[in-house]
Amino acid sequence: MWAGVAALLAGGGWVAIMAALPALIAVAVLAIAWVLAHPEVTCALCGARRDMQIDEIVEAVDFPLSMAEVEEINALVEFAE
């Protein structure tokens, strides 16, 4: 799955993902929120070098994705694999 995510982002597929969301959010917020939306994930270990990155990590916790949004992102990731 993670290789598919890397391929999707490297190929510019993140543009389709971001276009599917109603709110303007940082890619990091979307990525962390998507990881946290998976029930098999108990936590997301994130590192930050700048204050802005810490803000994005905190924002992701309060940005729950709908099941439809998670399924749409999952479909794009599976397509990239």
Protein Blocks (a to p, Z undefined) as FASTA:
>chain_A
ZZmmmmmmmnopmmmmmmmpmbdcdfklmmmmmmmmpmklmbdcdddfbfklmmmmmmmm
mmccdfklmmmmmmmmmmmZZ
